[in-house]
Amino acid sequence: MNADTAPAPFSQRLTADVYDRIQARVRDRLPREGLDAIVTDDPEDVSYLTGFFHHPGERPVAVYLDADRAVLLVPELERQHAQEQRARAEIVTFAEYPGIENPFAPLARAIPVRRRLGVTTLVTQHRLAMMSAALPATEFVPTELVTVARYVKFPEEVALHREAARITDRMLEAGVALIREAISSGGELPSEAELASHVGRDGVGRMYAEHEDVVVISFLAGGLVYAGANSAIPHGLPSSYRLRPGDTFMLSLGAAVGGRFVEGERTFVLGEPTAEQRRYHDTVRLAQATGSAAIAPGVRCADSNAQCLAVIRDAGLGEYLRHRQGHGIGLGMHEPPWLEDGDPTELEPGMIVSNEPGIYIPGHAGYRISDSMLVTASGSEPLTGFPRSLEACVIPL
């Protein structure tokens, strides 16, 4: 393929009209909660509302949104950064933190006096005290308004998630390929840490080679890799443990494109599976398939979770459960709604949730299969597509 016919690089940046629609969605919800406006300093909310991605720290960054305006408060050192990212908001800056002046004072001067101002429930007591001092006539009302607005993705957001899923699948392939190469060459098998490093390089390298305007956040691509007994810890970290014949091992991977996350996890067996390994893997695979069918519009998160995990309990393996079916995915790898007994939220088309039942047998291994699922008008669609069956996840020796 020559340069004239090569496809254009994938752009990770959403256009201004998408942010206009996002802001309109949030504005429409203000009157329902009796709010004049909202302010949020949650980094994910800031990027959701304006397209400004930053490294959060002690210096406040916040977005104010009312019926007419979006105002982005940043420290002066971030002004150029926000402008270069084409943040969809008026930019107001403060000099420095802690500063001679309250960092929220410039925002207070830039906006009208508001009686009831919604504020994210994630705001710290310290930040809320600074806001209250800058806006003494304002009642701050805790709200999940922006969080709930983020549940249903716009089509342009779904496109970013799809691309993150494609990269996640390629990383899974790269991890398997590294092991196969070691086996065929007669060399030593990779360690958990070496596998994790390899797949991370593959994902990030692929992103920079094939994308433009890469949105850099704290995590771009990679994940957790654990083998044998280490994999019985659901969120165990990669170690120097080197894979051995007969091991069960897990590649728990993901990527963020345009700040939108996807996860894809598979459990593999190195060599011919034992009857025990087959039972564990097949049970989790059936639970995951049942969970996939349960994820559909109108289904409560709690009910989807119950149907999924019942498969594991009915198989007599309930003692090895450690967690729920899954969780929402968006600008956070873990965000609401939660596919868990305590969440009555009804699933809607456009939501993206993980479907990741798992069992963890101390001293032996863990078994988990995960896909990021897009809720559709008629059911759900897995965005990640790496094969799930035990036969596809056995690496012959």
C-alpha positions, 0 to 999 in steps of 0.5 A, a space after each residue: 500500500 503506497 502513501 496515497 492509499 494508506 488510511 488516515 491515522 485514527 484520531 483520539 480527540 473528540 470534536 467540539 460538537 461532541 462536547 457541546 452535546 455532552 454539556 447540553 446533556 448535563 445542562 438539561 439535568 440541572 433543573 431536575 435537581 433544582 440546581 442553578 449550576 454545577 462545579 466539579 474538580 474530578 479529573 474524569 469529569 473535567 475531561 468529559 465536559 471539556 476535553 482537557 486531560 491533565 495530571 491531577 495534583 495539589 493545584 485545583 482544576 475544576 469546571 463550572 457549568 450553568 445554563 449558558 456557560 462552561 468555565 474551566 478553572 486551571 492554574 496559570 501553568 496549565 493555561 497553554 496546556 488547556 488551550 492546546 487541547 482546545 478545551 471546550 470552555 472559557 479558561 480562568 486561571 489562578 496564580 499558584 497554589 496555595 497562593 496568596 489568594 484562594 485558588 477558587 476566587 478567580 472563578 467566583 469573580 467570573 461567574 454570577 452568584 449562585 444560590 444552589 451549586 451542585 458539587 461532585 460527591 468526590 470533592 475533598 473536604 479541603 477543596 469544598 472549604 476553599 470553594 465555600 470561602 470563595 462563594 460564601 452565599 452559595 449552598 453546595 449540594 452533593 450530586 451524582 449528576 455528571 456521573 450519571 450523565 456519563 453512563 450512556 456514551 455518545 457514538 463518538 465515544 463508543 468509537 474510541 472504546 472500540 479502538 481501545 478494544 482492538 488494541 487490547 485484543 492485539 496485546 492479548 495476541 502479543 502475550 501469547 505469541 511471546 510465550 509460543 516463541 519461547 517454547 519453539 526456541 527452547 528458551 526459558 519461559 517469560 516471567 510475569 513482569 516480562 510478559 506485562 512489559 511486553 504487552 504494554 510496549 506492544 499496546 502503547 507502540 501500536 497506539 503511537 504508530 497508528 493514531 494521531 493526537 494521542 490522549 496521554 493519561 496515567 494508563 495507556 495500555 497494559 495490565 496485570 499478568 499473574 501465573 500459578 498461585 499468584 493468579 488466585 489474588 484477583 488484583 495481584 501485581 506482576 512479579 518475577 515468577 517465571 511461567 512453568 509447564 502446567 501453569 494456569 495464568 491470566 492476562 488481565 489487559 486493557 487500553 485507553 484511547 481518547 481517555 476511554 477505557 476497555 478491558 479484556 481478560 483471558 485465562 490460559 493453561 500452559 500445556 494439557 489441562 488437568 480435569 481440575 483446570 478444565 472444570 474451573 475454566 469451563 465453569 467460568 466460561 459458562 458464567 461469562 456467557 450467561 452474564 453476557 446474555 443477561 446484559 440487556 436494556 431494562 435489566 437491573 445490574 443486580 439481576 444481571 449479576 445474580 444470573 451470572 454468578 449463580 452459574 458458579 454457585 450451582 457448579 459447587 464453586 461458590 466458595 471461590 467467588 471474590 467479586 461481582 460480575 462487573 462494573 461500568 467502564 468509561 473515562 474510568 476503568 472502574 466506574 458506576 453502574 456496578 453489576 452487583 447485588 446492591 445496584 438497582 440501576 437499569 441497563 440502557 443502550 449505550 452503556 459499557 460494562 465489564 462482564 468478568 466473573 472469576 473464581 480464585 482457588 488459594 494455592 492453585 490459581 485464579 480463573 477469570 474471563 472478561 469482556 467490555 460489553 456495549 449495551 445495545 437496543 436488543 441486548 449487548 455486544 462484546 467489544 473485545 473479541 479474543 477467543 474465550 474457550 479453553 481450547 483456544 486458551 491452551 498453549 501446547 508445550 
